[in-house]
Amino acid sequence: MATYHPPTGFHFKVEFLGVNGMDSDTEQRFQEVGGLSFEIETEDLVEGGENRFVHKLPKRAKYPNLVLKRGMLQGTAILKWIKSAMNTYFTALVYDFSPADILVTLLDEAGEPLAVWNVVGAYPVKWSTSNFSATENTVVVETLELSYKYFEKTL
């Protein structure tokens, strides 16, 4: 009888689909992915005469931002995509931006997919770097937050 071992969370890859110039494997490597969760919003329904409880009816799914972290890179297609989004959000003279689908794949020790999340219609809402400190010798980490429509776990 085989023993089940839950997968580890350190072997994964992130793929941006539909971002121009995204051909480098290095560009799509991240040290951390967060926000792959959902919550069902509910609506309270008070029934007349029933005082023991309130009915909770499901409304819709709510998704947090997808958060990607990595050591800061310069001149990447992702940064160009973020700048394109920012220019479109604030100038709107030329709509030269389109959201991207993102695949987050959890890999096994042989590099084969264990689970795949297809994040649909993602667009950047925040980009930041870690703090700079003259007293620490650490890598500058950039954080990218993306809003999206929904995700599907396809594997």
Residue frames as qw, qx, qy, qz and C-alpha x, y, z in Angstrom:
[[0.000, 0.889, 0.457, 0.000, 0.00, 0.00, 0.00],
 [0.423, 0.441, -0.012, 0.792, 1.45, 3.35, -1.06],
 [0.308, -0.587, -0.425, 0.616, 1.83, 6.07, 1.53],
 [0.220, 0.849, 0.319, 0.360, 0.37, 9.44, 0.64],
 [0.452, -0.326, -0.136, 0.819, 2.60, 12.47, 1.11],
 [0.195, 0.905, 0.314, -0.211, 0.97, 15.90, 0.72],
 [0.627, 0.557, 0.083, 0.538, 2.71, 18.02, -1.92],
 [0.437, -0.429, -0.134, 0.779, 5.22, 20.68, -0.98],
 [0.237, 0.904, 0.333, -0.123, 4.53, 24.28, -1.93],
 [0.263, -0.736, 0.302, 0.545, 7.99, 25.36, -3.09],
 [0.299, -0.090, 0.744, 0.591, 8.03, 23.83, -6.61],
 [0.385, 0.716, 0.537, -0.224, 5.69, 25.81, -8.85],
 [0.312, 0.030, 0.387, 0.867, 5.63, 27.95, -11.94],
 [0.242, 0.706, 0.359, -0.560, 3.65, 30.99, -13.07],
 [0.366, 0.171, 0.611, 0.681, 2.81, 31.61, -16.73],
 [0.249, 0.567, 0.156, -0.770, 1.37, 34.85, -18.12],
 [0.444, 0.357, 0.738, 0.360, -0.72, 34.16, -21.23],
 [0.236, 0.827, 0.447, 0.248, -1.33, 36.96, -23.71],
 [0.255, -0.890, 0.091, 0.367, 1.38, 39.38, -22.55],
 [0.665, 0.726, -0.120, 0.126, 3.46, 40.60, -25.50],
 [0.287, 0.725, -0.544, 0.309, 7.17, 39.79, -25.30],
 [0.666, -0.480, 0.476, -0.316, 6.74, 37.22, -22.54],
 [0.862, 0.332, -0.377, -0.067, 9.15, 34.61, -23.84],
 [0.244, 0.510, -0.704, 0.429, 11.67, 34.39, -21.03],
 [0.708, -0.347, -0.614, 0.037, 11.30, 31.66, -18.43],
 [0.399, -0.049, -0.450, 0.798, 13.22, 33.88, -15.98],
 [0.202, -0.261, -0.047, -0.943, 10.58, 36.61, -16.22],
 [0.691, -0.331, -0.345, -0.542, 7.86, 34.26, -15.06],
 [0.624, -0.108, -0.683, 0.364, 9.64, 32.90, -11.99],
 [0.364, -0.701, 0.068, -0.610, 8.32, 34.01, -8.63],
 [0.210, 0.232, -0.825, 0.471, 9.32, 33.17, -5.09],
 [0.151, 0.261, 0.766, -0.568, 5.80, 33.39, -3.70],
 [0.274, -0.298, -0.573, -0.712, 2.20, 33.19, -4.92],
 [0.051, 0.255, 0.744, -0.615, -0.72, 34.13, -2.70],
 [0.397, 0.270, 0.072, -0.874, -4.43, 34.80, -3.08],
 [0.399, 0.003, -0.801, -0.446, -5.62, 31.56, -4.64],
 [0.020, 0.281, 0.849, -0.446, -8.76, 31.40, -2.55],
 [0.253, -0.385, -0.415, -0.785, -12.40, 32.34, -2.70],
 [0.092, 0.191, 0.710, -0.671, -15.18, 33.13, -0.31],
 [0.091, -0.522, -0.737, -0.420, -18.92, 32.82, -0.87],
 [0.161, -0.144, 0.217, -0.952, -20.77, 35.97, 0.11],
 [0.140, -0.434, -0.889, 0.043, -24.01, 35.34, 1.93],
 [0.259, -0.388, -0.106, -0.878, -27.18, 37.29, 2.51],
 [0.065, 0.112, 0.824, -0.552, -29.06, 37.06, 5.79],
 [0.420, -0.330, -0.520, -0.666, -32.76, 36.27, 5.54],
 [0.182, -0.045, 0.693, -0.696, -34.76, 36.74, 8.71],
 [0.315, -0.326, -0.811, -0.369, -37.83, 34.53, 8.78],
 [0.414, -0.424, 0.101, -0.799, -40.80, 35.98, 10.60],
 [0.858, -0.353, 0.005, -0.374, -41.60, 34.03, 13.75],
 [0.929, 0.022, -0.223, 0.294, -38.31, 32.08, 13.71],
 [0.190, -0.935, 0.237, -0.183, -36.05, 33.54, 16.40],
 [0.869, -0.367, 0.269, 0.194, -33.56, 30.65, 16.83],
 [0.580, -0.154, 0.468, 0.648, -31.51, 31.40, 13.69],
 [0.344, 0.733, -0.109, -0.577, -31.15, 33.52, 10.58],
 [0.864, 0.357, 0.318, 0.156, -31.06, 31.87, 7.15],
 [0.184, -0.668, 0.442, 0.570, -27.80, 32.52, 5.28],
 [0.783, 0.543, 0.301, -0.047, -28.29, 32.38, 1.52],
 [0.596, -0.188, 0.390, 0.677, -25.33, 32.18, -0.90],
 [0.312, 0.849, 0.073, -0.420, -24.91, 35.14, -3.26],
 [0.686, 0.691, -0.211, 0.091, -21.65, 35.05, -5.24],
 [0.855, -0.152, -0.083, 0.489, -17.99, 34.15, -5.00],
 [0.034, -0.986, 0.162, -0.016, -15.49, 36.80, -3.95],
 [0.882, 0.163, -0.095, 0.432, -11.80, 36.51, -4.89],
 [0.386, -0.818, 0.099, 0.415, -8.89, 38.33, -3.21],
 [0.364, 0.835, -0.374, -0.171, -6.06, 39.82, -5.25],
 [0.952, 0.108, -0.070, 0.276, -3.45, 37.44, -6.63],
 [0.236, -0.916, 0.317, 0.073, -0.12, 38.40, -5.04],
 [0.901, 0.294, -0.091, 0.305, 3.15, 37.52, -6.80],
 [0.334, -0.889, 0.290, 0.119, 6.57, 38.16, -5.23],
 [0.897, 0.223, 0.030, 0.379, 10.09, 37.84, -6.63],
 [0.488, -0.438, 0.131, 0.743, 13.50, 39.44, -6.70],
 [0.304, 0.823, 0.087, -0.473, 13.25, 42.66, -8.70],
 [0.640, 0.180, 0.520, 0.536, 14.02, 42.43, -12.42],
 [0.034, 0.596, -0.101, -0.796, 14.67, 45.30, -14.83],
 [0.301, 0.415, -0.473, -0.717, 13.09, 45.91, -18.26],
 [0.247, 0.093, 0.964, 0.019, 10.78, 42.90, -18.30],
 [0.195, -0.305, -0.666, -0.652, 7.66, 42.32, -20.38],
 [0.341, -0.611, -0.695, 0.165, 5.62, 42.18, -17.16],
 [0.229, -0.509, -0.195, 0.807, 6.81, 45.69, -16.21],
 [0.044, 0.022, -0.463, -0.885, 5.93, 46.94, -19.70],
 [0.286, -0.459, -0.784, -0.305, 2.50, 45.33, -19.30],
 [0.319, -0.617, -0.532, 0.484, 2.06, 47.07, -15.91],
 [0.128, -0.348, 0.083, 0.925, 3.09, 50.44, -17.39],
 [0.136, -0.197, -0.665, -0.707, 0.66, 49.91, -20.27],
 [0.317, -0.596, -0.738, 0.009, -2.13, 49.26, -17.77],
 [0.285, -0.568, -0.310, 0.707, -1.21, 52.33, -15.72],
 [0.041, -0.162, 0.326, 0.930, -1.13, 54.55, -18.82],
 [0.227, -0.360, -0.745, -0.514, -4.49, 53.18, -19.95],
 [0.315, -0.601, -0.675, 0.290, -6.09, 53.66, -16.51],
 [0.235, -0.650, -0.225, 0.687, -5.08, 57.31, -16.27],
 [0.005, -0.331, 0.356, 0.874, -4.90, 58.68, -19.81],
 [0.529, 0.435, 0.703, -0.193, -7.44, 56.55, -21.73],
 [0.326, 0.667, -0.268, -0.615, -6.44, 58.26, -24.99],
 [0.572, 0.352, -0.690, -0.271, -5.22, 55.01, -26.45],
 [0.837, -0.297, 0.330, -0.321, -6.55, 51.78, -25.01],
 [0.567, 0.531, -0.630, -0.013, -3.46, 49.65, -25.51],
 [0.185, -0.337, 0.828, -0.408, -3.95, 47.20, -22.66],
 [0.782, -0.133, -0.422, -0.439, -5.59, 43.83, -22.30],
 [0.671, -0.498, 0.460, -0.300, -5.89, 41.67, -19.18],
 [0.374, 0.411, -0.827, -0.087, -3.98, 38.39, -19.11],
 [0.930, -0.271, -0.133, -0.211, -4.84, 34.89, -18.08],
 [0.024, -0.659, 0.711, -0.245, -2.30, 33.39, -15.67],
 [0.902, -0.087, -0.413, -0.089, -1.54, 29.74, -15.05],
 [0.288, -0.643, 0.624, -0.340, -0.20, 28.80, -11.63],
 [0.880, 0.101, -0.445, -0.131, 1.06, 25.22, -11.67],
 [0.592, -0.599, 0.512, -0.171, 2.12, 23.21, -8.63],
 [0.649, 0.477, -0.584, -0.100, 4.82, 20.72, -9.69],
 [0.937, -0.348, 0.038, 0.015, 5.97, 17.40, -8.30],
 [0.538, -0.635, 0.429, 0.350, 9.63, 16.41, -7.78],
 [0.606, 0.130, 0.610, 0.494, 9.91, 15.36, -11.46],
 [0.001, 0.255, -0.213, -0.943, 8.55, 18.71, -12.68],
 [0.123, -0.353, -0.811, -0.450, 5.16, 17.29, -13.65],
 [0.330, -0.367, 0.000, -0.870, 1.95, 19.20, -12.85],
 [0.098, -0.211, -0.897, 0.375, 0.11, 18.20, -9.68],
 [0.097, 0.758, 0.579, -0.285, -2.45, 21.02, -9.79],
 [0.265, 0.202, 0.317, 0.888, -3.13, 23.92, -12.16],
 [0.065, 0.719, 0.484, -0.494, -5.06, 27.11, -11.43],
 [0.310, 0.426, 0.442, 0.726, -6.19, 29.17, -14.43],
 [0.090, -0.592, -0.341, 0.725, -6.60, 32.78, -13.26],
 [0.345, 0.581, 0.600, 0.429, -8.90, 34.55, -15.73],
 [0.094, 0.859, 0.268, 0.427, -8.79, 38.21, -16.74],
 [0.611, -0.555, -0.196, 0.530, -5.99, 39.42, -14.46],
 [0.315, 0.778, 0.026, 0.543, -4.81, 43.03, -14.45],
 [0.503, 0.004, -0.461, 0.731, -2.39, 44.87, -12.17],
 [0.298, -0.862, -0.314, -0.264, -3.74, 46.98, -9.30],
 [0.420, -0.875, 0.242, 0.010, -0.55, 47.39, -7.24],
 [0.815, 0.325, -0.272, 0.394, 3.20, 47.11, -7.70],
 [0.369, -0.892, 0.218, -0.143, 5.70, 47.70, -4.88],
 [0.624, 0.398, -0.581, 0.338, 9.23, 46.94, -3.76],
 [0.714, -0.491, -0.397, 0.303, 10.55, 45.92, -0.38],
 [0.234, -0.968, 0.060, 0.073, 12.11, 48.56, 1.83],
 [0.631, 0.535, -0.340, 0.448, 15.70, 49.63, 1.27],
 [0.635, -0.770, 0.055, -0.008, 17.90, 49.45, 4.35],
 [0.337, 0.753, -0.521, 0.219, 21.58, 50.26, 4.74],
 [0.398, -0.503, 0.688, -0.339, 21.75, 47.88, 7.72],
 [0.826, 0.071, 0.532, -0.174, 20.59, 44.76, 5.87],
 [0.020, 0.406, -0.753, -0.517, 22.03, 42.73, 3.04],
 [0.544, 0.318, 0.747, -0.213, 18.81, 41.47, 1.40],
 [0.218, 0.226, 0.694, 0.648, 17.47, 41.12, -2.12],
 [0.323, 0.193, 0.068, -0.924, 15.02, 43.78, -3.28],
 [0.209, 0.310, 0.927, 0.037, 11.68, 42.01, -3.66],
 [0.294, 0.003, -0.240, -0.925, 9.00, 43.33, -5.99],
 [0.274, 0.315, 0.845, -0.334, 5.37, 42.55, -5.24],
 [0.238, -0.037, -0.511, -0.825, 2.71, 42.52, -7.94],
 [0.348, 0.295, 0.739, -0.495, -0.97, 42.45, -6.98],
 [0.160, -0.039, -0.678, -0.716, -3.47, 41.49, -9.63],
 [0.578, 0.198, 0.428, -0.666, -7.23, 41.70, -9.60],
 [0.101, 0.079, -0.884, -0.451, -9.02, 39.04, -11.65],
 [0.624, -0.156, -0.290, -0.708, -12.47, 37.76, -12.53],
 [0.896, -0.277, 0.215, -0.274, -12.19, 34.23, -11.17],
 [0.059, 0.512, -0.848, -0.125, -9.98, 31.14, -11.23],
 [0.940, 0.028, -0.112, -0.320, -10.58, 27.54, -12.14],
 [0.429, -0.486, 0.760, 0.039, -8.60, 24.62, -10.79],
 [0.725, 0.427, -0.321, -0.435, -8.13, 22.55, -13.93],
 [0.680, 0.236, -0.689, 0.082, -6.05, 19.64, -12.60]]
